[in-house]
Each structure stands twice: as C-alpha cells, then as structure tokens.
Amino acid sequence: MGTNRYRASTEAALRLTETGSRRSDLYGRRTGRPLSGQQEALIGSLLPRLIVSSGSIDLPSLFPGAKNFALEVGFGGGEHLVAQSQAFPSTGFIGCEPFLNGLAKLLSQIDALALKNIRIHTDDARDVLVRLPDQSLSSVFVMFPDPWPKVRHHKRRFFQRQTLDLLARVLRPGGELRLATDHMDYARWALAHLMADVRFRWSARSAADWRVRPEGWPPTRYEQKALIAGRSCVYLAFQRA
Ligand SMILES: C[S@@+](CC[C@H](N)C(=O)[O-])C[C@H]1O[C@@H](n2cnc3c(N)ncnc32)[C@H](O)[C@@H]1O
C-alpha cells in the first residue's frame, strides 16, 4: 500500500515535468526514501499551483508585483532557496530540482512558511534557462552542483560552454552568478570555463572572499555535510559584464 502510494505521487510529480521520466544526462537519482503522507498530499495539492508551465516564461505573470527574478539550480532540500525567498520577498525565485525527496522538503517549507515568491521546475534547470527571456534574471545560484569526478563523466557537469551561453543570455548586465562547491577539481573546472569567458567577471578581491561563505549566502544541507566530513568549501561569485 505504502509503496503504491509512493509510486502514485512520484508518477504525479514526474507527469508535471516536461521530460516526464526521461533521465537527464546531468543529474543522478530522482527518488529516494518513501515520502510521508503529508509530503504526498502537498505534491498533489500545492505543487500543481507552483509548477512552471511549458512554453516561454513570462516572469511578471508568474510573480505578479515582483521587482527582480532569480533562479536556483539543484535546490536539494530547499534550505538556501527558502532563506533567499524570505530575505527578498519582492524577488520571484524559480527553483529547479529533479530529486523528488528534495522537492517534497521544499514544498513542506513553502506551505509552513506561506511563501509566495517561489515557483518550481521538477527537472533539469536547462529546460527553464532556454525558455527565459534575455537579460531577465538578477541572480543564478548553483550551490554544490554534482561534481561528477570521473573524467568520463565530466561532460555531465553543469558548467559547460553551452550552459554558460544560456546563463550569459538570461542574466542581466551586472547580474550575479553564484557557485559553491566542496570539490576542488570542480572549482578549478568552473573557474577555467568562467575566466575564459569575457561575459563573466569573477568578483573576488582576496582569497578570503572565496574561502569563507560570504554574508548573504545561506547555508545548505550539502555544505553542512561537507564541513562535518572535513572538506573545505569554495564560494565563487561572478558578475555578468
Ligand atoms: C550535491 S546536490 C546539492 C543540493 C543543494 N544545492 C545543497 O547544497 O544542499 C546537487 C543537486 O543538484 C541537482 N541537479 C543536478 N543537476 C541538475 C540540473 N541540471 N538541474 C537541476 N538540478 C540539478 C541534483 O538532483 C542534486 O539534488
């Protein structure tokens, strides 16, 4: 019974995505432990109201009255997205995350805190990036992206030429791209791509800027795990030229 209920909610959530059960080459698993009854109920009732529908995205219609718009790639359990949404109530946030259990955690927080400025895409963030207008976002957050450490998997890393083209198009001039990672090879990889791209300017002024989590960067669950395991984290901010 529990398993059937779980399957039903998983399938309902996947039906709300454009790609359905197709697994992107960018991310790993979509499901984990069974959801609670409350989480399943929110997937049925709240998620359909928050989902970003297909077609080109009209941000002012999605977030009536919002002054700025931002996007988070892979929000995990939603800690960072929720903190940003509370800190900037007049910004509309689109959160993208294919992992169903993370999505369920975010929905519980949106419900409990009555947050009004978050919309959700339950799949690959690139699906949203391609549908956003030019220069429409003030910020993009990529907090602890999957590092894909094996060389044969590097092509799955989020920071690739094609993704930078999408980010450069949707960020407005002066807009910010934030990346945090505990994987030094990934940090080097992302820096190499971004430093070679004249459309982005690294905002660091000193080493302390990228070794210490800056003010206004809410912590994430993955970051806490990395710090407990003794791994240091890197925080990189880039400005769209
Ligand atoms: C290592 S976890 C970090 C989660 C969260 N940001 C944190 O710091 O706790 C990376 C997350 O990114 C998601 N992800 C990976 N590729 C993605 C993509 N192309 N679009 C959206 N989410 C993606 C994964 O499902 C996973 O939940």
The ligand as a Tripos MOL2 file, in Angstrom:
@<TRIPOS>MOLECULE
LIG
   27    29     1     0     0
SMALL
NO_CHARGES

@<TRIPOS>ATOM
      1 C1         25.0500   17.7870   -4.4310 C.3       1 LIG1
      2 S1         23.3770   18.2090   -4.5030 S.3       1 LIG1
      3 C2         23.3200   19.7910   -3.6870 C.3       1 LIG1
      4 C3         21.9260   20.1740   -3.2620 C.3       1 LIG1
      5 C4         21.8070   21.5590   -2.5960 C.3       1 LIG1
      6 N1         22.1260   22.6270   -3.5300 N.3       1 LIG1
      7 C5         22.6790   21.6590   -1.3780 C.2       1 LIG1
      8 O1         23.7040   22.3600   -1.4370 O.co2     1 LIG1
      9 O2         22.3370   21.0270   -0.3650 O.co2     1 LIG1
     10 C6         23.1590   18.6620   -6.2040 C.3       1 LIG1
     11 C7         21.6880   18.7170   -6.6060 C.3       1 LIG1
     12 O3         21.5820   19.2630   -7.9070 O.3       1 LIG1
     13 C8         20.5390   18.5780   -8.6010 C.3       1 LIG1
     14 N2         20.8460   18.7510  -10.0260 N.ar      1 LIG1
     15 C9         21.8710   18.2160  -10.7090 C.ar      1 LIG1
     16 N3         21.8430   18.6090  -11.9950 N.ar      1 LIG1
     17 C10        20.7770   19.4350  -12.1180 C.ar      1 LIG1
     18 C11        20.2130   20.1520  -13.2110 C.ar      1 LIG1
     19 N4         20.7340   20.0880  -14.4260 N.pl3     1 LIG1
     20 N5         19.1080   20.9030  -12.9760 N.ar      1 LIG1
     21 C12        18.5720   20.9520  -11.7530 C.ar      1 LIG1
     22 N6         19.0610   20.2880  -10.6850 N.ar      1 LIG1
     23 C13        20.1360   19.5360  -10.8680 C.ar      1 LIG1
     24 C14        20.6360   17.1460   -8.0950 C.3       1 LIG1
     25 O4         19.4080   16.4560   -8.2270 O.3       1 LIG1
     26 C15        21.0120   17.3530   -6.6320 C.3       1 LIG1
     27 O5         19.8830   17.3810   -5.7880 O.3       1 LIG1
@<TRIPOS>BOND
     1     1     2 1
     2     2     3 1
     3     2    10 1
     4     3     4 1
     5     4     5 1
     6     5     6 1
     7     5     7 1
     8     7     8 2
     9     7     9 1
    10    10    11 1
    11    11    12 1
    12    11    26 1
    13    12    13 1
    14    13    14 1
    15    13    24 1
    16    14    15 ar
    17    14    23 ar
    18    15    16 ar
    19    16    17 ar
    20    17    18 ar
    21    17    23 ar
    22    18    19 1
    23    18    20 ar
    24    20    21 ar
    25    21    22 ar
    26    22    23 ar
    27    24    25 1
    28    24    26 1
    29    26    27 1
@<TRIPOS>SUBSTRUCTURE
     1 LIG1         1 GROUP 0 **** ****
